[in-house]
Amino acid sequence: MNLNIPESLKSRIEEIARRENVSVDQFVASAVAEKISALQTEQYIEQRAKRGSRAKFEAAMDMVPDVEPDEPDQV
């Protein structure tokens, strides 16, 4: 795959890959994989949110005791 990348970005990629002791190809593949994962996660969360129910949420929250948190957990 050939990519046209601005020189400033290419230089930064090469610098980081060198610092991480990986090839530029490995670095770019990893960066693309991370981006794909983030987008898929966002899509998954959106799909789950559509299945959500305010009534079920409130019913679950009604089962939580209404007490102050322990001292170490207070903000």
N, C-alpha and C positions, 0 to 999 in steps of 0.2 A: 504494500500500500504506500503510495506516495502522498505526502501531505505538504501543503504550502503553509508554513508557519512563519510569522514575523520573526525577524532576526533577534529581537529583544527577548521574545518568548523562548526561542530555540536556545539562546545562550543560558537562560535560567534553567531550562530543562537539563541541559548538559551539565551545568554546575551542580544541580541537586542530585542527578544520577551519579555523578562522580563522588559526591559527598556520601551518598547512600551505598556506594560500592556496587552499583547495578548498571547494566547497559541502558542506553537511551531507550532502546526497544522495550526492555523490561519495565522501565519507569513509565513510559507512555501506555503500555498495555495495562499496567496496574492502575494508572490514573483513570483510564477509560473504564475499567472494570468497577472502580469505586463509584464513578459517576452513574453508570448503569444501575448499580445496586441502590444508590440513593434515589434515583428516579423510580425504580420498581418499588422501593419501600414506600415512597410517597403515594404511588398509585394504590398499593395494598391498603394503606391507612385510609385513603379516600373511600375505597370500596367497603372497608369495614365500617367506616363512619355512616355510610348510607344504610347499613343494616341495623344501626343503633336505635335504641328506643329510650326516649326521655323517661317514660313511665318505668321501665325496667331499671334504669339508672337510679331514679329516685327511690324505688323499692329497695334496691341494694343499699343505698345510703341510709335509709331508715333503719337498717339493721346494725349500723355502726353506732356504738355507744357515744353519747354526747358528753364527753369528759375532756378535761384539759390534758394536753400531752405531758408526758414525763418531763422533768426539768431539763435533761440533756437534749430533748427534742424540741424545746421551745425556741422560737426565733426572737 
